[in-house]
């Protein structure tokens, strides 16, 4: 049982590492027990097409390197926030 917990934690860490080692990635999170990887990118460095390419590359690398039950969804979040204060 301890061995399966360790392999689970290692798989989550590897998912985050695969996604986080790319240029323009701010942070990567493995969520939903490793069934989804959310990748936060810097909007100044990654455009919309780059986000699509990034998601495809990460998904392909996960398929090649990891064994997992079911599917792993790769979601790239490219967000620009603007705040203005009216006085």
C-alpha positions in Angstrom: 0.0 0.0 0.0 2.8 2.4 0.8 4.4 1.6 -2.5 1.3 2.5 -4.4 1.0 5.8 -2.5 4.6 6.6 -3.4 4.0 5.8 -7.1 0.9 8.0 -7.0 2.8 10.9 -5.6 5.6 10.4 -8.1 3.2 10.3 -11.0 1.6 13.6 -9.9 5.0 15.2 -9.5 6.1 14.0 -12.9 2.9 15.4 -14.5 3.6 18.8 -13.0 7.3 18.5 -14.1 6.4 17.6 -17.7 4.1 20.6 -18.0 6.3 23.0 -16.0 9.5 22.5 -17.9 8.3 24.4 -20.9 9.1 28.1 -21.8 6.4 30.5 -20.9 4.9 28.3 -18.2 4.3 30.1 -14.9 3.0 27.1 -12.9 1.6 23.7 -13.5 -0.8 21.8 -11.2 -1.9 18.1 -11.3 -5.6 18.1 -10.2 -8.4 15.7 -9.8 -6.1 12.8 -8.6 -3.9 13.3 -11.7 -6.7 13.1 -14.2 -6.1 16.7 -15.3 -3.0 19.0 -15.6 -3.7 22.7 -15.5 -0.9 24.9 -16.9 -0.8 28.6 -16.2 1.2 30.4 -18.8 2.4 34.0 -19.1 0.2 35.8 -21.6 3.1 38.0 -22.8 5.1 34.9 -23.7 2.5 32.5 -25.0 -0.1 33.4 -27.6 -3.3 31.5 -28.4 -1.7 29.3 -31.0 1.2 28.7 -28.6 -1.2 27.6 -25.9 -2.7 25.0 -28.3 0.7 23.8 -29.3 1.8 23.6 -25.7 -1.3 21.5 -24.7 -0.6 19.1 -27.6 3.1 18.7 -26.8 2.4 18.1 -23.1 -0.3 15.5 -23.9 2.0 13.7 -26.3 4.8 13.6 -23.7 2.5 12.3 -21.0 1.3 9.5 -23.4 4.9 8.6 -24.2 6.4 8.7 -20.7 3.7 7.8 -18.2 1.3 4.9 -17.5 -2.0 5.9 -16.1 -5.6 4.6 -15.9 -8.0 6.4 -18.2 -7.3 9.8 -19.6 -5.3 12.9 -18.5 -6.8 16.2 -19.6 -4.3 19.0 -20.3 -5.7 22.5 -19.8 -3.7 25.6 -20.6 -4.9 28.8 -19.0 -3.7 32.0 -20.6 -5.2 34.9 -18.7 -4.9 38.7 -18.8 -6.4 40.6 -15.9 -7.1 44.3 -16.1 -8.2 46.4 -13.1 -9.2 50.0 -13.1 -10.3 52.0 -10.1 -12.9 54.8 -10.5 -12.8 57.5 -7.9 
